[in-house]
Amino acid sequence: MPDTRPHKILLTGATGYIGRRLKDRLLKRKEISLRLLVRNKNKVRPDVLEKVDVIEGDTFNQEALEDAVRDIDVAYYLIHSMGSGGDFENLDRTSAENFRSACIKAGVKRIIYLGGLGIKNTASKHLLSRIETGEILSSQPDAIQTFWFRAGVIIGSGSASFEIIYNLVHKLPAMVTPTWVRTKTQPIGVEDVVNYLEQAATLSADQPNLTIDIGTSPMSFQEMMLAAAKVMGLRRFLFPVPVLSPKLSSYWLIFFTPIPYKMAGALVEGLKSETLVLNNNAELYFPDIRPRNYEEVVAEAIREIEKDQVLSRWCDSSANASCDIKYQDDTRSAILRDIRKVPLNGLEPQQVFQSACTIGGKTGWYTYNILWQIRGFIDKMVGGYGLNRGRRTLHNLRVGDSLDFWKVVDIKENRRLLLLAQMKVPGKAWLEFDIQDNVLIQTAHFFPRGILGRLYWYSVVPLHNLVFSNLAKKIVEHAQDTHTEK
Ligand SMILES: NC(=O)c1ccc[n+]([C@@H]2O[C@H](COP(=O)([O-])OP(=O)(O)OC[C@H]3O[C@@H](n4cnc5c(N)ncnc54)[C@H](OP(=O)(O)O)[C@@H]3O)[C@@H](O)[C@H]2O)c1
């Protein structure tokens, strides 16, 4: 029975892949008053900031945690530290302990957590940490109730697993496949995951804790690729070989998909053992939710990409110990600059700003795209993101979006777009588009790291003269063309 009384809800991870989608859902529920705990307030859209209470901080900051859980009925825990390097298990442990203690102290009634499917003795390091997080959160059932959801592969536009499948199927007519692609898991669509999480906030359940395994029919990664190919109207051939190690598979994945090496490795490790649903609590407690089958979910994800409606992506957030773009919107520390100025030619700042916001991804960089591609390839070779990540949508940007090997770190509507370089460079680099007094000012800022940084900057000056000389001009021309077409 759903509980329809007003609820005060805390959502953590609201800038992440699952949390962003859940936030949009919860915002539609009138009986819910929503608070977010985020590491960087700038990543929350201005229109959302007007509707929710936002606490800036993280689960390692006691004061912020106490503020976040005060007067809260239900608290979502959608956080992980995977990707923080060797220390992620300790960070995850401390984070979960801090969260549980703060919730108990504040009298929160329920914690809702989403972890992974799988069992301890076959789990990968990352999955083990997810299991440990669930155990910590649910370790005091007399003091607080915990709903622990466990999902395997999550499929949806922007999910890492879907982008791997989509890119491999799209780009490769035939593939040699290692043994791990035949291990079974139970995939589930992201919107169904969000349905469960949303309903869990208002579900009345008397027992202290619940573990709820969610997923559709068992499938292997190989079956998922072939089924996705069918949905995409493609014929694909997979040839099994017993020799491709997870490490080799990860190298393979970084060249054909947008996923970076560390993440690919973690996903492949996770798929080496079966991850299956072990209880029927999803049907028992959420009888109204009928998860859509894999093919429907893939078709929906493709539709969202085609309609340019991808709500969130695996690369929106950082699993580092701190937010990857916090305090990165100030370029004053840069000491080397490449500045280009182009008049707006009678166009409105808004038109030119919109044009600047479409660069990268499928649109490309207007001039010398081949040079950008070579730079992207070099970046991939040295362990960076390269250009493969593209962008979440063709036309809109928000703070935190990835854009090829850049990240959006500041947007001042119709005035300033600031990108932070996430490519491998010996220093710190930004690319800024600033509109002032009817002029578009494009600046590449660079803070060199030591002598190598300076050598790098001066060695790329001839290339900058090619790629940057016309970029701002082309942005204005593109704005002009779009304006004329209308
Ligand atoms: N995505 C999947 O395919 C999948 C599959 C199965 C299970 N799950 C589970 O679902 C949960 C959410 O995953 P996700 O994919 O949405 O993660 P995600 O996209 O990486 O987002 C993680 C979120 O946590 C925030 N965060 C990280 N450390 C924090 C801290 N110490 N304090 C406060 N906020 C912190 C991040 O903030 P910033 O934006 O500042 O970085 C971000 O909002 C995880 O428990 C994961 O295991 C996910």
The ligand as a MOL file (V3000), in Angstrom:
LIG
                    3D

  0  0  0     0  0            999 V3000
M  V30 BEGIN CTAB
M  V30 COUNTS 48 52 0 0 0
M  V30 BEGIN ATOM
M  V30 1 N 24.7520 3.0430 -13.6620 0
M  V30 2 C 24.6310 1.7310 -13.6700 0
M  V30 3 O 24.6840 1.0900 -14.7360 0
M  V30 4 C 24.4080 0.9750 -12.3710 0
M  V30 5 C 24.1800 -0.4150 -12.4180 0
M  V30 6 C 23.9250 -1.0810 -11.2170 0
M  V30 7 C 23.9380 -0.3960 -10.0060 0
M  V30 8 N 24.1940 0.9460 -9.9960 0 CHG=1
M  V30 9 C 24.2550 1.6310 -8.6960 0
M  V30 10 O 23.5040 2.8210 -8.7120 0
M  V30 11 C 24.1040 3.7850 -7.8410 0
M  V30 12 C 24.2320 5.1170 -8.5820 0
M  V30 13 O 25.0790 4.8840 -9.7000 0
M  V30 14 P 25.2560 5.9430 -10.8930 0
M  V30 15 O 25.6210 5.1600 -12.1010 0
M  V30 16 O 24.0840 6.8650 -10.9450 0 CHG=-1
M  V30 17 O 26.5460 6.7450 -10.3960 0
M  V30 18 P 27.2490 8.0410 -11.0510 0
M  V30 19 O 26.6230 8.4160 -12.3190 0
M  V30 20 O 28.7060 7.7830 -11.0340 0
M  V30 21 O 26.9180 9.1820 -9.9820 0
M  V30 22 C 27.4390 9.1530 -8.6910 0
M  V30 23 C 26.8450 10.3100 -7.9190 0
M  V30 24 O 27.3550 10.3150 -6.5840 0
M  V30 25 C 27.8760 11.6130 -6.2840 0
M  V30 26 N 28.9020 11.3790 -5.2690 0
M  V30 27 C 29.9950 10.5860 -5.3530 0
M  V30 28 N 30.6270 10.5330 -4.1790 0
M  V30 29 C 29.9160 11.3350 -3.3260 0
M  V30 30 C 30.0490 11.6730 -1.9630 0
M  V30 31 N 31.0350 11.1860 -1.2150 0
M  V30 32 N 29.1430 12.5050 -1.4000 0
M  V30 33 C 28.1200 13.0150 -2.1370 0
M  V30 34 N 27.9260 12.7100 -3.4410 0
M  V30 35 C 28.8220 11.8720 -4.0180 0
M  V30 36 C 28.3720 12.1440 -7.6150 0
M  V30 37 O 28.5100 13.5520 -7.5770 0
M  V30 38 P 29.3520 14.4390 -8.6770 0
M  V30 39 O 28.3780 14.7700 -9.7670 0
M  V30 40 O 29.7750 15.6130 -7.8970 0
M  V30 41 O 30.4860 13.6210 -9.1870 0
M  V30 42 C 27.2090 11.6840 -8.4970 0
M  V30 43 O 26.0890 12.5240 -8.3240 0
M  V30 44 C 25.4380 3.1960 -7.3870 0
M  V30 45 O 25.3170 2.6790 -6.1020 0
M  V30 46 C 25.6860 2.0760 -8.3830 0
M  V30 47 O 26.4150 1.0080 -7.8260 0
M  V30 48 C 24.4130 1.6470 -11.1450 0
M  V30 END ATOM
M  V30 BEGIN BOND
M  V30 1 1 1 2
M  V30 2 2 2 3
M  V30 3 1 2 4
M  V30 4 1 4 5
M  V30 5 2 4 48
M  V30 6 2 5 6
M  V30 7 1 6 7
M  V30 8 2 7 8
M  V30 9 1 8 9
M  V30 10 1 8 48
M  V30 11 1 9 10
M  V30 12 1 9 46
M  V30 13 1 10 11
M  V30 14 1 11 12
M  V30 15 1 11 44
M  V30 16 1 12 13
M  V30 17 1 13 14
M  V30 18 2 14 15
M  V30 19 1 14 16
M  V30 20 1 14 17
M  V30 21 1 17 18
M  V30 22 2 18 19
M  V30 23 1 18 20
M  V30 24 1 18 21
M  V30 25 1 21 22
M  V30 26 1 22 23
M  V30 27 1 23 24
M  V30 28 1 23 42
M  V30 29 1 24 25
M  V30 30 1 25 26
M  V30 31 1 25 36
M  V30 32 1 26 27
M  V30 33 1 26 35
M  V30 34 2 27 28
M  V30 35 1 28 29
M  V30 36 1 29 30
M  V30 37 2 29 35
M  V30 38 1 30 31
M  V30 39 2 30 32
M  V30 40 1 32 33
M  V30 41 2 33 34
M  V30 42 1 34 35
M  V30 43 1 36 37
M  V30 44 1 36 42
M  V30 45 1 37 38
M  V30 46 2 38 39
M  V30 47 1 38 40
M  V30 48 1 38 41
M  V30 49 1 42 43
M  V30 50 1 44 45
M  V30 51 1 44 46
M  V30 52 1 46 47
M  V30 END BOND
M  V30 END CTAB
M  END
